Amino acid sequence: MNLSTKITAFLIEQNIVSKKNKEVYEYGFDLLIADFINFSTILLIGVLCCRPWPTVLYLTIFVGLRSVCGGYHAKKLHTCIMGSGFLLFLCIMVSMHMQCDWKLAIATGIASVSLIAFSPIDSENRRLDTDEKRTYKKITVFCVIFFGLLDIVLFLLGKYIYTICFSVGILLTAGLQAPYIVKKMRKSTKNGLKMSFGAIGVEIMAKIKIMRVVIGFTKKEKRKRGNNHVKKEISSGNSSSNGSNHVILSTGNGKEKFLFI
């Protein structure tokens, strides 16, 4: 029995929470425990690297955006803790050796546009309805624009360390959305190909039906013209025979036959 299960069981025994919401509370406590471990680890790393305030700023930006934008979530708690800790540690190390130049500005701008375009992204454990998505979209747009303006102000003031923290927080949040974006694009492409092949098949069948109708109509017209031609030959033969006992029939292929009466 893990810690979140024990805490939930204690709250149920004390009649503080309902038993029917047991799984919800266990999942919530799992997230709180994972966040506490991650934040404590990252703050410790920031203190050891003599960068406590940039680390706090970086965590504030990342957590603020991540909570409304969504993105990739590990299925297991220990994977989430280890993966998040490693990513945050890596970002702190990278920010210590990163240059605040136009390349970082372009990358931050692209990440900001991506967050506004694709957020929010829900997870399998927490599905969002239409109203929630609309609300989180508005919050995402506000947060991205707000953090972006602060990033520009800090750059103009020469606070490049904090500017890099803002940029890294935005980049990491957008990067964690990349797996879902790629998956969504592949699914859309696959569905588009299916629809295209289906449309092509329908078009081919329609053309075949039209060709059959045209061929049938052409054959019918040929037979009709042939019958009319025979009738004309018979009538002309009767009128020009002057009492003779035969008529001339045309077969339609350039040959003539004599019928004796």
Rosetta silent file (secondary structure, phi, psi, omega in degrees, C-alpha in Angstrom):
SEQUENCE: MNLSTKITAFLIEQNIVSKKNKEVYEYGFDLLIADFINFSTILLIGVLCCRPWPTVLYLTIFVGLRSVCGGYHAKKLHTCIMGSGFLLFLCIMVSMHMQCDWKLAIATGIASVSLIAFSPIDSENRRLDTDEKRTYKKITVFCVIFFGLLDIVLFLLGKYIYTICFSVGILLTAGLQAPYIVKKMRKSTKNGLKMSFGAIGVEIMAKIKIMRVVIGFTKKEKRKRGNNHVKKEISSGNSSSNGSNHVILSTGNGKEKFLFI
SCORE:     score description
SCORE:     0.000 S_00000001
   1 L     0.000  121.794 -178.469    0.000    0.000    0.000 S_00000001
   2 L   -82.351  179.783 -173.029    1.571    3.310   -1.096 S_00000001
   3 H   -67.565  -41.421 -178.879    1.386    6.623    0.730 S_00000001
   4 H   -63.180  -37.186  178.322   -1.515    8.090   -1.286 S_00000001
   5 H   -66.509  -41.089  179.216   -3.626    4.969   -0.610 S_00000001
   6 H   -64.755  -42.244 -179.853   -2.897    5.172    3.132 S_00000001
   7 H   -64.485  -43.524  179.485   -3.815    8.862    3.271 S_00000001
   8 H   -63.683  -42.614  179.440   -7.059    8.249    1.370 S_00000001
   9 H   -62.697  -38.867  178.290   -7.965    5.276    3.590 S_00000001
  10 H   -64.605  -42.727  179.849   -7.376    7.406    6.714 S_00000001
  11 H   -65.787  -35.703  177.808   -9.620   10.193    5.377 S_00000001
  12 H   -68.346  -40.981  178.584  -12.358    7.675    4.555 S_00000001
  13 H   -63.134  -33.185  179.828  -12.173    6.159    8.064 S_00000001
  14 L   -86.563    4.612 -179.961  -12.543    9.633    9.562 S_00000001
  15 L    58.713   32.180  177.440  -15.558   10.294    7.286 S_00000001
  16 L   -85.918  -36.767  178.132  -13.783   13.279    5.784 S_00000001
  17 L  -125.984  161.309 -179.278  -14.148   12.081    2.201 S_00000001
  18 L   -83.857  146.559 -178.501  -16.593    9.714    0.512 S_00000001
  19 H   -68.570  -29.876 -178.302  -15.576    6.146   -0.291 S_00000001
  20 H   -68.012  -18.764  178.035  -16.997    6.377   -3.816 S_00000001
  21 H  -101.319   23.335 -176.253  -14.362    9.038   -4.650 S_00000001
  22 H   -58.623  -48.347 -177.595  -11.490    6.883   -3.407 S_00000001
  23 H   -63.917  -36.140  179.425   -9.726    6.601   -6.784 S_00000001
  24 H   -64.154  -45.644 -179.852   -9.991   10.334   -7.389 S_00000001
  25 H   -68.258  -37.620  177.491   -8.345   11.192   -4.076 S_00000001
  26 H   -62.378  -42.878  178.239   -5.647    8.567   -4.542 S_00000001
  27 H   -64.639  -40.941  179.075   -4.788   10.017   -7.952 S_00000001
  28 H   -64.351  -42.673  178.009   -4.768   13.547   -6.535 S_00000001
  29 H   -66.978  -34.190  175.115   -2.467   12.584   -3.654 S_00000001
  30 H   -59.637  -43.799  179.084   -0.166   10.806   -6.119 S_00000001
  31 H   -65.516  -42.349  179.575    0.176   14.045   -8.056 S_00000001
  32 H   -63.528  -42.045  179.143    0.788   16.091   -4.923 S_00000001
  33 H   -64.949  -43.525  179.558    3.459   13.687   -3.701 S_00000001
  34 H   -62.925  -42.493  179.117    5.143   13.639   -7.114 S_00000001
  35 H   -65.168  -40.995 -179.950    5.099   17.449   -7.309 S_00000001
  36 H   -62.436  -44.885  179.665    6.485   17.784   -3.781 S_00000001
  37 H   -64.384  -44.414 -179.458    9.356   15.399   -4.521 S_00000001
  38 H   -62.565  -48.269 -177.463   10.118   17.078   -7.853 S_00000001
  39 H   -64.857  -41.193  179.251   10.051   20.610   -6.470 S_00000001
  40 H   -63.436  -42.079  179.985   12.132   19.717   -3.450 S_00000001
  41 H   -64.628  -45.401 -178.251   14.722   17.986   -5.622 S_00000001
  42 H   -66.828  -40.838  177.794   14.928   20.852   -8.115 S_00000001
  43 H   -63.621  -38.831  176.724   15.167   23.496   -5.394 S_00000001
  44 H   -62.802  -42.596  177.948   17.952   21.518   -3.746 S_00000001
  45 H   -63.998  -40.212  178.863   19.791   21.323   -7.070 S_00000001
  46 H   -63.513  -39.601  178.251   19.279   25.067   -7.572 S_00000001
  47 H   -66.764  -42.961  179.711   20.725   25.848   -4.146 S_00000001
  48 H   -64.887  -29.386  179.060   23.703   23.556   -4.739 S_00000001
  49 L   -90.275    6.847  179.950   24.322   25.279   -8.090 S_00000001
  50 L    61.315   34.640  178.404   24.090   28.718   -6.435 S_00000001
  51 L  -134.655   56.084 -176.199   21.030   29.568   -8.545 S_00000001
  52 H   -67.953  -46.342 -176.205   18.097   29.445   -6.084 S_00000001
  53 H   -70.499  -41.741  172.928   16.081   32.405   -7.414 S_00000001
  54 H   -60.188  -34.616  178.511   16.359   31.517  -11.109 S_00000001
  55 H   -66.527  -42.842  177.942   15.282   27.992  -10.163 S_00000001
  56 H   -62.182  -42.341  179.478   12.231   29.297   -8.281 S_00000001
  57 H   -64.635  -42.898  179.389   11.326   31.514  -11.249 S_00000001
  58 H   -61.615  -45.560  178.571   11.782   28.662  -13.674 S_00000001
  59 H   -63.121  -39.159  179.809    9.543   26.344  -11.607 S_00000001
  60 H   -61.747  -44.511 -179.334    6.883   29.060  -11.300 S_00000001
  61 H   -67.930  -45.907 -177.054    6.711   29.527  -15.068 S_00000001
  62 H   -64.311  -47.357 -178.849    6.802   25.824  -15.861 S_00000001
  63 H   -66.423  -40.096  179.841    4.186   24.820  -13.290 S_00000001
  64 H   -61.576  -44.270  178.896    1.947   27.759  -14.185 S_00000001
  65 H   -74.726  -40.744 -176.436    1.919   26.902  -17.878 S_00000001
  66 H   -62.450  -35.993 -176.360    1.916   23.155  -17.429 S_00000001
  67 H   -68.497  -25.670 -178.960   -1.184   23.200  -15.212 S_00000001
  68 H  -107.258  -25.829 -177.511   -3.313   24.881  -17.903 S_00000001
  69 H   -86.986  -33.409 -177.958   -1.631   23.753  -21.132 S_00000001
  70 E    75.820 -172.882 -179.357   -1.300   20.046  -20.381 S_00000001
  71 L   149.773 -154.411 -176.111    0.920   17.637  -22.285 S_00000001
  72 L   -68.746  135.990  175.033    2.672   14.324  -21.836 S_00000001
  73 L  -130.248  132.252  176.895    2.065   12.443  -18.586 S_00000001
  74 L   -70.543  148.102 -177.549    3.826    9.274  -17.532 S_00000001
  75 L   -77.317  -26.593 -178.624    1.547    6.343  -16.755 S_00000001
  76 L  -112.887  147.138 -174.621    3.446    5.327  -13.595 S_00000001
  77 H   -65.280  -45.479 -177.886    4.231    7.544  -10.620 S_00000001
  78 H   -66.011  -31.523  175.180    7.894    6.605  -10.252 S_00000001
  79 H   -66.775  -39.725  178.454    8.405    7.213  -13.981 S_00000001
  80 H   -62.807  -45.408 -178.177    6.819   10.634  -13.611 S_00000001
  81 H   -63.905  -48.436 -177.950    9.050   11.539  -10.647 S_00000001
  82 H   -67.057  -43.539 -178.807   12.269   10.347  -12.269 S_00000001
  83 H   -66.343  -45.149  179.620   11.459   11.791  -15.681 S_00000001
  84 H   -64.307  -43.170  178.806   10.338   15.188  -14.376 S_00000001
  85 H   -61.220  -42.294  179.822   13.323   15.452  -12.061 S_00000001
  86 H   -65.569  -43.500 -179.596   15.739   14.620  -14.853 S_00000001
  87 H   -63.938  -44.510  179.796   14.157   17.101  -17.272 S_00000001
  88 H   -65.035  -41.495  176.457   14.140   19.925  -14.726 S_00000001
  89 H   -61.984  -42.483  179.339   17.737   19.197  -13.733 S_00000001
  90 H   -63.221  -40.957 -179.856   18.745   19.151  -17.402 S_00000001
  91 H   -65.396  -38.125  177.849   17.021   22.478  -18.046 S_00000001
  92 H   -64.853  -42.331  179.550   18.846   24.109  -15.116 S_00000001
  93 H   -65.294  -41.265 -179.526   22.176   22.819  -16.389 S_00000001
  94 H   -66.781  -41.556 -178.229   21.429   23.969  -19.938 S_00000001
  95 H   -64.217  -25.146  178.907   20.281   27.417  -18.800 S_00000001
  96 H   -70.594  -24.027 -177.846   23.611   27.924  -17.014 S_00000001
  97 L  -117.226   11.682 -178.002   25.478   27.641  -20.337 S_00000001
  98 L   -90.778  144.080  177.633   22.838   29.087  -22.674 S_00000001
  99 L   -96.955  139.315  178.788   23.307   32.394  -24.467 S_00000001
 100 L   -90.004   89.840 -177.305   20.502   34.935  -24.569 S_00000001
 101 L  -132.096 -169.789 -176.440   20.480   35.762  -28.288 S_00000001
 102 H   -67.993  -27.142  177.398   18.099   35.941  -31.268 S_00000001
 103 H   -64.055  -43.242  177.892   18.105   32.139  -31.667 S_00000001
 104 H   -65.958  -37.042  179.396   16.616   31.726  -28.203 S_00000001
 105 H   -64.233  -42.653  178.989   14.115   34.492  -28.956 S_00000001
 106 H   -65.149  -44.465  179.292   12.950   32.755  -32.163 S_00000001
 107 H   -61.944  -40.958  178.608   12.661   29.396  -30.414 S_00000001
 108 H   -65.179  -39.673  178.260   10.669   30.973  -27.575 S_00000001
 109 H   -63.434  -43.216  178.468    8.350   32.668  -30.063 S_00000001
 110 H   -63.583  -43.151  178.806    7.691   29.398  -31.913 S_00000001
 111 H   -63.155  -38.013  179.493    7.034   27.590  -28.625 S_00000001
 112 H   -65.048  -43.575  178.035    4.623   30.332  -27.533 S_00000001
 113 H   -63.269  -39.758  178.739    2.648   30.089  -30.776 S_00000001
 114 H   -63.281  -41.716  178.724    2.538   26.296  -30.419 S_00000001
 115 H   -62.813  -41.540  179.823    1.179   26.563  -26.870 S_00000001
 116 H   -68.325  -36.482 -175.207   -1.562   28.945  -27.960 S_00000001
 117 H   -75.122  -40.589 -170.913   -2.470   26.817  -30.990 S_00000001
 118 H  -105.448  -11.195 -179.214   -2.587   23.343  -29.413 S_00000001
 119 L   -82.657  152.041   -2.628   -3.444   23.961  -25.767 S_00000001
 120 L   -86.608  153.153  175.366   -5.087   22.635  -23.743 S_00000001
 121 E  -114.107  116.933 -179.173   -4.142   18.976  -24.160 S_00000001
 122 L   -85.699  171.257 -179.268   -5.942   16.648  -21.776 S_00000001
 123 L  -116.310  172.500  178.874   -4.706   13.272  -20.574 S_00000001
 124 L   -66.220  -28.574  179.974   -6.265    9.821  -20.304 S_00000001
 125 L   -82.826  -18.167 -177.253   -6.659   10.313  -16.563 S_00000001
 126 L  -144.436   96.515  178.489   -8.316   13.715  -16.893 S_00000001
 127 L   -88.790  140.259 -178.751  -10.559   14.397  -19.871 S_00000001
 128 L  -103.862  140.081  174.557  -11.772   17.948  -20.454 S_00000001
 129 L   -86.260 -177.639 -174.973  -15.214   18.873  -21.709 S_00000001
 130 H   -63.632  -43.496 -179.515  -15.911   21.674  -24.174 S_00000001
 131 H   -65.376  -41.296  179.071  -16.402   24.388  -21.559 S_00000001
 132 H   -64.955  -40.991  177.783  -13.232   23.426  -19.692 S_00000001
 133 H   -62.372  -40.643  179.107  -11.197   23.462  -22.904 S_00000001
 134 H   -64.311  -41.146  179.949  -12.525   26.915  -23.742 S_00000001
 135 H   -66.804  -46.436  179.569  -11.639   28.186  -20.269 S_00000001
 136 H   -65.683  -31.705  177.052   -8.142   26.683  -20.276 S_00000001
 137 H   -62.702  -44.936  179.586   -7.557   28.073  -23.781 S_00000001
 138 H   -63.799  -42.981  179.176   -8.247   31.609  -22.553 S_00000001
 139 H   -64.526  -38.906  178.953   -5.996   31.140  -19.511 S_00000001
 140 H   -62.233  -46.564  179.643   -3.247   29.718  -21.723 S_00000001
 141 H   -59.957  -44.387  179.691   -3.361   32.681  -24.083 S_00000001
 142 H   -62.795  -47.425 -177.968   -3.223   35.111  -21.162 S_00000001
 143 H   -63.806  -43.089 -178.547   -0.322   33.303  -19.430 S_00000001
 144 H   -64.200  -44.368  179.513    1.747   32.938  -22.614 S_00000001
 145 H   -66.344  -41.623 -179.239    1.316   36.608  -23.530 S_00000001
 146 H   -63.503  -49.616  179.027    1.988   37.727  -19.943 S_00000001
 147 H   -64.844  -35.260  178.348    5.140   35.638  -19.565 S_00000001
 148 H   -64.052  -42.342  178.310    6.265   36.668  -23.041 S_00000001
 149 H   -66.424  -39.614  176.484    5.978   40.377  -22.197 S_00000001
 150 H   -64.105  -37.508  178.068    7.855   39.833  -18.938 S_00000001
 151 H   -61.500  -43.191  178.994   10.529   37.987  -20.859 S_00000001
 152 H   -65.884  -42.164 -179.943   10.959   40.950  -23.213 S_00000001
 153 H   -62.632  -44.657  178.946   11.074   43.441  -20.328 S_00000001
 154 H   -63.418  -35.329  177.511   13.737   41.422  -18.501 S_00000001
 155 H   -66.138  -42.565  179.875   15.765   41.230  -21.706 S_00000001
 156 H   -67.310  -29.496  178.476   15.588   45.006  -22.181 S_00000001
 157 L   -82.257   -4.877  178.608   16.651   45.499  -18.553 S_00000001
 158 L    83.760   12.859  178.702   19.667   43.263  -19.096 S_00000001
 159 L   -88.281   71.007 -170.926   18.470   40.509  -16.751 S_00000001
 160 H   -69.029  -30.433  179.011   19.560   37.771  -19.112 S_00000001
 161 H   -62.271  -44.594 -179.394   19.619   35.003  -16.499 S_00000001
 162 H   -73.435  -32.133  175.369   15.927   35.493  -15.749 S_00000001
 163 H   -60.957  -42.496  178.749   15.137   35.895  -19.432 S_00000001
 164 H   -64.531  -37.568  178.311   16.649   32.469  -20.078 S_00000001
 165 H   -62.213  -43.821  176.394   14.563   31.013  -17.227 S_00000001
 166 H   -59.686  -47.781 -176.860   11.373   32.333  -18.824 S_00000001
 167 H   -63.940  -42.854 -179.044   12.373   30.991  -22.220 S_00000001
 168 H   -65.504  -39.174  177.468   13.384   27.562  -20.904 S_00000001
 169 H   -62.188  -42.422  177.949   10.102   27.230  -18.996 S_00000001
 170 H   -67.631  -41.640 -179.124    8.081   28.027  -22.141 S_00000001
 171 H   -65.236  -42.470 -179.206   10.207   25.726  -24.295 S_00000001
 172 H   -66.194  -40.630  178.799    9.919   22.774  -21.908 S_00000001
 173 H   -62.305  -43.565  177.746    6.140   23.156  -21.620 S_00000001
 174 H   -68.211  -35.359 -179.813    5.778   23.216  -25.405 S_00000001
 175 H   -65.490  -34.498  179.326    8.211   20.306  -25.770 S_00000001
 176 L   -73.734  -10.693  174.172    6.123   18.089  -23.488 S_00000001
 177 L   -89.896  -13.819 -174.509    3.171   18.661  -25.824 S_00000001
 178 H   -57.126  -43.923  179.828    5.127   17.456  -28.859 S_00000001
 179 H   -58.026  -40.112  179.519    4.259   13.713  -28.501 S_00000001
 180 H   -71.148  -35.983  178.995    0.526   14.459  -28.522 S_00000001
 181 H   -65.708  -44.342  178.414    0.841   16.901  -31.407 S_00000001
 182 H   -62.731  -43.377  179.515    2.749   14.365  -33.528 S_00000001
 183 H   -62.231  -41.150  179.716    0.231   11.646  -32.646 S_00000001
 184 H   -66.797  -40.460  179.186   -2.667   13.910  -33.568 S_00000001
 185 H   -66.461  -39.944  177.491   -1.073   14.886  -36.889 S_00000001
 186 H   -63.754  -41.570  179.376   -0.414   11.233  -37.772 S_00000001
 187 H   -65.078  -41.357  178.866   -3.997   10.336  -36.963 S_00000001
 188 H   -65.453  -40.895  178.498   -5.319   13.222  -39.046 S_00000001
 189 H   -64.031  -41.585  179.513   -3.068   12.253  -41.957 S_00000001
 190 H   -64.056  -44.214  178.468   -4.174    8.623  -41.734 S_00000001
 191 H   -65.926  -35.723  178.083   -7.848    9.590  -41.665 S_00000001
 192 H   -65.523  -39.493  177.432   -7.266   11.981  -44.548 S_00000001
 193 H   -65.226  -40.643  178.056   -5.686    9.231  -46.636 S_00000001
 194 H   -61.704  -43.274  179.357   -8.607    6.915  -45.894 S_00000001
 195 H   -65.998  -36.781  179.918  -11.058    9.590  -46.951 S_00000001
 196 H   -66.631  -45.934  178.271   -9.034   10.318  -50.097 S_00000001
 197 H   -63.900  -37.790  177.664   -8.917    6.659  -51.110 S_00000001
 198 H   -64.463  -41.812  178.743  -12.620    6.353  -50.374 S_00000001
 199 H   -65.387  -39.084  177.946  -13.387    9.404  -52.484 S_00000001
 200 H   -63.570  -41.899  178.820  -11.251    8.041  -55.323 S_00000001
 201 H   -62.352  -42.784  177.984  -13.091    4.711  -55.150 S_00000001
 202 H   -63.532  -40.148  179.563  -16.465    6.433  -55.270 S_00000001
 203 H   -64.317  -42.136  179.495  -15.335    8.532  -58.208 S_00000001
 204 H   -63.908  -44.508  178.950  -14.128    5.465  -60.140 S_00000001
 205 H   -62.146  -38.996  178.353  -17.403    3.608  -59.516 S_00000001
 206 H   -64.249  -40.440  178.969  -19.379    6.634  -60.651 S_00000001
 207 H   -65.777  -39.333  178.814  -17.353    6.841  -63.865 S_00000001
 208 H   -62.646  -42.940  178.731  -17.865    3.124  -64.525 S_00000001
 209 H   -62.739  -40.808  178.756  -21.620    3.523  -64.101 S_00000001
 210 H   -64.003  -42.307  178.767  -21.658    6.491  -66.461 S_00000001
 211 H   -62.665  -39.873  177.828  -19.666    4.544  -69.053 S_00000001
 212 H   -63.075  -41.987  178.901  -22.109    1.636  -68.798 S_00000001
 213 H   -63.450  -43.618 -179.787  -25.057    3.968  -69.320 S_00000001
 214 H   -63.902  -44.494 -179.801  -23.371    5.614  -72.337 S_00000001
 215 H   -63.859  -42.146  178.420  -22.467    2.234  -73.910 S_00000001
 216 H   -63.992  -40.459  178.310  -26.002    0.904  -73.363 S_00000001
 217 H   -66.174  -38.631  179.293  -27.534    4.015  -74.855 S_00000001
 218 H   -64.306  -44.650  178.556  -25.190    3.817  -77.880 S_00000001
 219 H   -62.474  -40.421  179.849  -26.089    0.176  -78.563 S_00000001
 220 H   -63.916  -40.351  179.029  -29.781    0.982  -78.251 S_00000001
 221 H   -66.587  -38.664  178.034  -29.468    3.843  -80.743 S_00000001
 222 H   -63.180  -44.137  178.660  -27.602    1.611  -83.227 S_00000001
 223 H   -63.485  -39.206 -179.693  -30.328   -1.037  -83.062 S_00000001
 224 H   -65.543  -42.279  178.333  -33.005    1.623  -83.492 S_00000001
 225 H   -66.235  -38.126  178.398  -31.275    3.116  -86.535 S_00000001
 226 H   -63.141  -42.982  179.067  -30.826   -0.368  -88.062 S_00000001
 227 H   -64.839  -40.161  177.815  -34.541   -1.168  -87.727 S_00000001
 228 H   -64.679  -37.074 -179.854  -35.518    2.151  -89.266 S_00000001
 229 H   -66.114  -40.167  178.397  -33.169    1.521  -92.200 S_00000001
 230 H   -63.210  -42.667  179.782  -34.722   -1.919  -92.864 S_00000001
 231 H   -62.903  -40.081  179.146  -38.204   -0.437  -92.846 S_00000001
 232 H   -65.023  -41.369 -179.831  -37.196    2.208  -95.350 S_00000001
 233 H   -64.699  -39.720  179.687  -35.637   -0.367  -97.710 S_00000001
 234 H   -64.800  -43.738 -178.636  -38.750   -2.546  -97.575 S_00000001
 235 H   -67.929  -38.430  179.161  -41.043    0.366  -98.362 S_00000001
 236 H   -70.389  -34.635  177.844  -38.843    1.603 -101.207 S_00000001
 237 H   -67.034  -37.359  179.329  -38.537   -1.931 -102.636 S_00000001
 238 H   -68.032  -37.211 -176.833  -42.308   -2.373 -102.725 S_00000001
 239 H   -77.105  -24.967 -175.209  -42.852    0.923 -104.469 S_00000001
 240 H  -105.630    0.556 -176.333  -40.198    0.388 -107.154 S_00000001
 241 L   -78.670  -22.903 -179.727  -40.661   -3.315 -107.915 S_00000001
 242 L    52.536   51.115  175.532  -43.645   -2.719 -110.325 S_00000001
 243 L    87.677    2.666  177.347  -45.240   -6.029 -109.542 S_00000001
 244 L   -70.354  163.664 -174.505  -42.047   -8.006 -109.071 S_00000001
 245 L  -105.794   34.343  176.309  -42.008  -10.741 -106.496 S_00000001
 246 E  -147.904  156.778  174.269  -38.998   -9.715 -104.412 S_00000001
 247 E  -128.559  155.778 -179.475  -37.851   -7.005 -101.968 S_00000001
 248 E  -103.867  126.988  177.290  -34.371   -5.870 -101.050 S_00000001
 249 E  -112.362  136.804  175.580  -33.319   -5.905  -97.364 S_00000001
 250 E  -100.686  131.121 -178.970  -30.232   -4.201  -96.038 S_00000001
 251 L   -86.687   -6.911  179.087  -28.432   -5.941  -93.186 S_00000001
 252 L    89.900   -4.783  179.777  -26.623   -2.775  -92.028 S_00000001
 253 L  -115.939   23.071  177.164  -23.129   -4.130  -92.833 S_00000001
 254 L    90.653   -2.894 -179.534  -22.968   -3.153  -96.501 S_00000001
 255 L  -108.004  157.772 -179.074  -24.567   -6.356  -97.800 S_00000001
 256 E  -125.603  146.775  176.582  -27.996   -6.897  -99.331 S_00000001
 257 E  -124.127  145.195  179.067  -30.342   -9.849  -99.262 S_00000001
 258 E  -104.504  126.335  174.583  -33.234  -10.676 -101.678 S_00000001
 259 E  -109.777  121.440 -179.619  -36.460  -11.963 -100.271 S_00000001
 260 E   -93.112  136.873 -177.627  -38.820  -13.516 -102.815 S_00000001
 261 L  -107.313    0.000    0.000  -42.503  -13.334 -102.165 S_00000001
